[in-house]
Amino acid sequence: MTLFQSANEIDDAAADWAARVDARGLDVEHDPQLQAWLDGDPRRRGAFLRAQAAISFLDRGRALAGTPAAAPKAPARPDRRALIAGAGACAAALVGGVGLWAARPQRLDTRLGEIRRVPLADGSLVAINTQTALDVAMKTGSRQIVLRQGEAWFQVAKDPERPFVVAAGKVRVRAVGTAFSVRRGDREADGVDVMVTEGVVETWIQGETAPRQRLAAGSKILLASTASSQVAESPSEIERSLAWRNGEIALDGESLGEAARLFNRYNSRQIVIDDPRLADERFIGLFQTNDPDSFAAAVAATLDAKVSDDQRTIRISRDRVS
C-alpha cells in the first residue's frame, strides 16, 4: 500500500485542517498533530495556506455582502467543496507574485474579543488582536502594512527584493524574513510597542534624525516621538504578552488592576475592582481571554475577595477591615 497522496487528497485534508483551526482556534505553530501532518509532505504547507486564505476570503465576502452571521454551532465548519473552490481562486490570484491584490489594498479588522489569523498574498501570516484595523498593500517592489489601530503579529515570508514594512503612525518597522508584533497605544503619546520573536527587524520614527535601531529575537522597544527609546531583552515577557495569539492572557505578577485592563480589552462585560489596595495585589495564572468569570473566581478564592456581577460588570471587592 502506498502512502502517496494526490494533490486533490492533500487539498481535501488541508481544507479539513483549516476549518478546524478556524472553528476551534487551534494553535498552528504548536499543535503536534497539525505539525506532523504538515511535515509529512512538502506540498501540504502550500495547500494549507491556500485553504486558510480561502476561509478568510469567504468570511470577508459574507461581511461585505451584509450576510448576517449564523448562530454558533459546534463545531461550525465551512463546506469543503466551497473552501477548495475558494482556494483555487486564491491560487489563481497569486500567479505572478502579487496578482490582483496589488491593485487594491486589503483591509483587515477585528471586533471586540475577536482574534484572527490571516494568510497574506506573499505567503506571510498575520495574527490580529482584538479591535484592530490594518491595511495590506502588496506591490511589485515592496510589501506595505498600515496599522490603523490595535495590535498584530506578523510572520514574514522571506523576499529580499520586497521589504516588508509596517507603519504605525510615525513609527516604521522593516523586516525581510522574521516574526514580530506591533501595537499602537490608544493615544499617539502612548507610543508603539514592537516585540521580535524571530530574526531581526529595523525600527525608526519617520521624520526624526535619530539613527535606526535594530532588534533581534527576544527584544522589544517602545517607540514614541516624545521620549528616547531603549531596546530591552525580555523573551519570557514577550512570550506572555503574545499569549493572545492562542486566545489566552498570561499573568506572572501583574497587578489585578493591570489584569482587569487586559480582560476588558476583550469583553463587553467589564471587570471593576473597587478597592485600590486590592487592585495593587499581584497575581499569577493563565486564563482564556473570553472568560473573565474564571479570573474573578480565582481572585476571590486566592485573595479572599468577593465577586458580584450583572450583565455589564464583574465587580471584585474585599470587605474593609474596621
N, C-alpha and C positions, 0 to 999 in steps of 0.2 A: 504494500500500500504506500502511495506517495503522499508526502505532506505538502507538496507544492500546491499553492492556491492560484487560481486565475485572478485576473485584475478585477473581474466582477465580484468574485467572492471576497476579495480584500475590501473593495468599496462597500460591500454589504456589511461586513464586520466593522468597518470604520464608522459607518452610519450608526450602528448599534452603540459603539463606544461613545461617539459624540453626543448621542441622545442621552446616554447615561450621565455623562459629565454635565450636560445642560440641565437635566431633571433633578439630579441628586447632589450637584455641587462637588463632584469628585475632584481631588487634587491631582492634576495631570502629572506633576513632577514627582509626586511621592506615592501614588497608588501602585503597589507592586504588580498587580495583575495587568493593569494597563501598560506599564512599562515593559513587562515581559512580552506582551503581545506586540508592542511597537518594535522591540528589539529582534523579534523573530523573523522579520523580512524587511529589507531596506525600502521596499515600496510602501510600507504601511504608514510611515510618518507623513508622506505626502498625501495619501488618501485620507488620513485622519484630519490633517489641516484643511483639506478641501471640504470635508464633511462639517467641520466646525464653522467654516466660512459660510456654508450653505444655511446652517441654523441661524447664524447672525443675519443673513440676508432675509430669511423667511420672517424672523421676528421683526426686523426693521420694516419690511414690506407691510406687515399687518398694522404696525403702528402708523405708518404714513397713510395707509388706506382708511384709518379710523376704525378698524375692526376691533370690537370690544374683546378684552381678554376673557377666556373661558374660565369657569370656576376651577380651582386647583383640584387635580386628581393625582392619585398615587399608584404607580409612577406615571407621570404625564410625559409621553414620548411622541415626537412628530412622526408622521408617516414616512417609512424608509424610502419608498419609491419617490415621493416628492423631494426628500432630502437628497437622494442620489442625483435626481434631475437638477436640483439647485447646485450641487457640487460640480456637475458638468458645466453648467453655465458659468460658475465661478472660474473653473479652469480655463474656459474659453476667454474670459475677460483678462486673464493673466498672461496670455500669449503675447510675447514681445516685451515682457518685463513689467510695464506699467498699465498698458491697455486702457480700458475705459475709465479706470479710477483716477488716472492722471488728468482727465478732462474736468472733473469737478471734485472738490474736497468732500470728504466723508465726515459727517457729524456723528459723533458717538456720545451718548449721555446715559446717566442712570438716575433713577428716582431715589427717594428716601429709603434706605435699607437695602437697596439693590446693589449687587456686585456682579460684574460681567467679565468674561474672558472672551476677547475678540481677536481672531487671526487677521493680520493685515495683508495687503496685496503682495508685499515683498517677502513674505514668509515670517515676519516678526509676529509677536504676540503681545497684546496689551491687556492687562488686568485693570479694571476700572472700579474704583471705590464708590461708596455711596455719594449721591448728589454731586456728580462730576460731569463736566462737559468739555469735550475736546474736538478739534478739527484735524483731520488727517489729509495731507496732500502729498501724493507720490508723483514726483517729477522726474524728468529724464536725468538730471544731474544731482538731485537731492531728494531727501525724504523729510518733510516738514510737519511737525505736530505743534498745534497751538492749544495749550491747556488753559481753557477759559476759567474754570473753577474746579476745586476739588483735588483729587489725588489719583495717580495712575502709576502702574509699574510696567516697564517695557522690557521685553526680552527681544533684543535686536538681532535680526539676521545679518550676517556678515556681507557687506557690499562696499568695499573701499572706494568705489567710483561714485557712490551716492551717500554722502554723510547723512546720518540720522540726527536731526536737531529738534529739541523740544524747547518751545518758547513759553514762558510763564510770566506775563508782564514784561519787565525789562530783563529778566533772567534768561540765559540761554544755557542749554546742556547739550553737548555734542558727543556722539558715540558712533563707532563703526560696527562692532560686534560685541555686545555686552548686555548686562541686565542692570536696571536701576529704576528708582522711583522718584517722582517729582510731586510735591504737594504745595499748593498755594494756600496761604493763610486767608482767613475770612476778610482781612483788611490788607491793603497794599503795604502798610507799615509792618505787618506781621512777617513779611518776607516769604521766601520759598525754601522748603526743605528738599535736599537732594540726598538720596542714600543709594550706595552702589552695592549690589550683591554679586556681581561678576564682571571681570575685566576692568577697564579704565574709562572714565569719562572726563571731559574738559568742560569747565563752567566759567561763566563770566556774566557781567551786567552790561547790557547794551548801553553805549554812550559813556561809560566810566573809563578812566585811564588806568585803573589798577590792572596788573597782569592777570592773565587767565590762570585758573587753578585746576590741577589735575587730581582726581580722586580715584583710588584703587578700591578693589573689592573689600568690603568691611568698613569703609569710610563714609562719613556723612558731613554735610555742611549746611548752615542756614545762611542764605544769601539775602541781604537787604541793602538798599542804597543808603540807609542812614547809619549803618554800623559796619565795622570791619568784620570780615568773615574768617573763621578759623576752621580748618579741616580737623575732624575728630575721628579716631578709630574706635569703633564700638560694634563689632559684628553681632554680638549677642543682643544688644539693644535694637539693632536694625532688624534682626530676625523677629523679635517680639513686635516691633512696630508694624511689620508687614504681615502679621498673622491674619489680618483682614482678608488676605487673598484666599484663605481657607474658611472664611466666614467666622473667624474667631477673634476674641480680644484676650491678649496675654498680659497678665498683671504680674509684676515682680517688684513689689514695694512701692508702687504708685499710691498716692493718696486716694481716699474714697472720693474726694471732690473731682480729681482728675479722671478716675474710673467712671464716675457718673457722666462726666462730659463726653467720654468716649462712647458709652452706651447711647447717650442722647443723640449722637450723630446718626444712628441707625434706626431709631424707633420714634414713632409718634407719641407714645406714652413716655413722658419724661421723668427721670429719676430726680427727686428733690431730697437733699439732706439738710434737715432743719438745724442741727447743732453744728456750729463751726468747729468745735473740738472733735466731733465725730468725723467731719469732713477731712480733717488732717490725719486721721488714722491711716496706717499703711496696710496694704492688702496684697496677697499673692493668690493667683488662681488662673485657670483657663476656662473661658466661657464662650458660648455662641453669641454672635453679635445681635441676633434677633430674640434672645432670651434674657431680658433684664430681670425677670422674676427670679430666675435661678441665682443670679448675682445677689439680688436683695435678700433672698433666703439664706445664702451663705454668709452674708454680712451679719444678719440677725443672729445666726447660730454661733458665729465666731466672736462677735464683739458685743453680745448681749444687747442688741438693738431691737427695735420694733419696726414692723412694716405695715403700712396701711396703703391701700391703693383704690383707685377708681378708674374710669375709662381714660382719663387724661394723665394721671400722675401715679408714680410709685414713690411714696414718702417714707424715708428711713429716718428714724429718730431714736433718741435714747432718753430714758427718764432722768430728769435732773435730780441731782443729789441735794437735799435740803441742808 
